[in-house]
Each structure stands twice: as structure tokens, then as C-alpha cells.
Amino acid sequence: MTADERLEAFCAFFNKLDKSCTRELYEFYTPDVLFIDPLHRIEGVRALERYFATLYENVTACRFRFHDRQASGQQAFVTWTMQLVHPR
């Protein structure tokens, strides 16, 4: 699978992500991932799994619209806009 194909698979995964499939994060992230969003800085794939499990616990709907993407070797980045529907 090429880097571009892996990046497309990553984007497709995020649009099906819910509380039942957070373990699949290990297929897309290395153990030392650094994940930054506007409210959090998360280090490590285990912490990222806990973050998403908590985030998706009561989510009604979540979709991502992807913008910039770039892959080079084993590194990649994606920018997105997330639409989240949550009872709170």
C-alpha cells in the first residue's frame, strides 16, 4: 500500500470511528504519536485511545471534512474540520 493509499484509509477510518472501534487506532498510529487538537495535547497511542473512547461515549454523530493531506515515508499529516453532535 502506498503512502497516499494509507492516508486515504486513515481518513476513511476516521469517518467510521465510534466508541466500538477505538482499538483500531493502533493500525494507524505509532506508540509515540503526538496528537494535538484545539483543546488537547495527547502523547502516546494508549492515551489517544482513552481520549477517543471518552469523547465518543455519548456522541450522537461525528463527521470529518478533510482538507490538506500530505504523506512522506512513515510520516503524514491531515487537517480537518470535525462536526460533532453531543448531548452536552
C-alpha positions in Angstrom: 0.0 0.0 0.0 1.4 3.4 -1.0 1.7 6.3 1.5 -1.2 8.0 -0.3 -3.4 4.9 0.0 -2.6 4.6 3.7 -3.6 8.2 4.2 -6.9 7.7 2.4 -7.5 4.6 4.6 -6.8 6.8 7.6 -9.3 9.4 6.5 -11.9 6.7 5.8 -11.3 5.2 9.3 -12.0 8.5 11.0 -15.3 8.8 9.3 -16.4 5.5 10.7 -14.8 5.9 14.2 -17.0 5.4 17.2 -16.7 4.1 20.7 -16.8 0.5 19.4 -13.6 0.7 17.2 -11.1 2.8 19.1 -8.7 -0.2 19.3 -8.3 0.2 15.5 -6.3 3.4 16.3 -3.3 1.1 16.7 -3.4 0.3 13.0 -2.9 4.0 12.1 -0.8 5.4 14.9 2.6 4.5 16.3 3.0 4.1 20.0 4.7 7.5 20.3 2.0 9.5 18.5 1.6 13.2 19.3 -2.0 14.2 18.7 -2.9 17.9 19.0 -6.4 19.4 18.7 -7.6 22.8 19.7 -8.2 21.6 23.3 -5.8 18.8 23.9 -2.2 17.6 23.5 -2.1 13.8 23.7 1.0 11.8 23.8 1.0 8.1 23.1 -1.5 5.8 21.3 -2.9 4.4 24.6 -3.7 7.9 25.8 -5.2 8.6 22.4 -7.4 5.6 22.6 -8.7 6.6 26.1 -9.3 10.1 24.8 -11.4 8.9 21.8 -13.2 6.3 24.0 -14.3 9.1 26.3 -15.1 11.5 23.5 -17.3 9.1 21.7 -19.1 7.7 24.8 -22.2 9.8 24.2 -21.7 11.1 20.7 -24.8 11.3 18.6 -23.0 11.9 15.3 -19.5 12.8 14.2 -18.1 13.5 10.7 -14.8 14.9 9.4 -14.3 17.0 6.3 -10.6 16.6 5.3 -8.6 19.5 3.8 -4.8 19.4 3.5 -3.1 16.0 3.4 0.5 15.0 2.9 2.4 11.8 3.3 6.1 11.2 3.0 7.6 7.8 4.0 6.3 6.9 7.5 5.1 10.4 8.4 1.9 12.2 7.4 -0.4 15.0 8.4 -4.1 15.8 7.8 -6.1 18.9 8.6 -9.8 18.6 9.0 -13.0 20.2 10.3 -15.0 18.0 12.6 -18.7 18.2 13.1 -19.8 16.7 16.4 -23.3 16.3 17.8 -23.2 15.5 21.5 -26.0 15.9 24.1 -23.8 18.3 26.2 
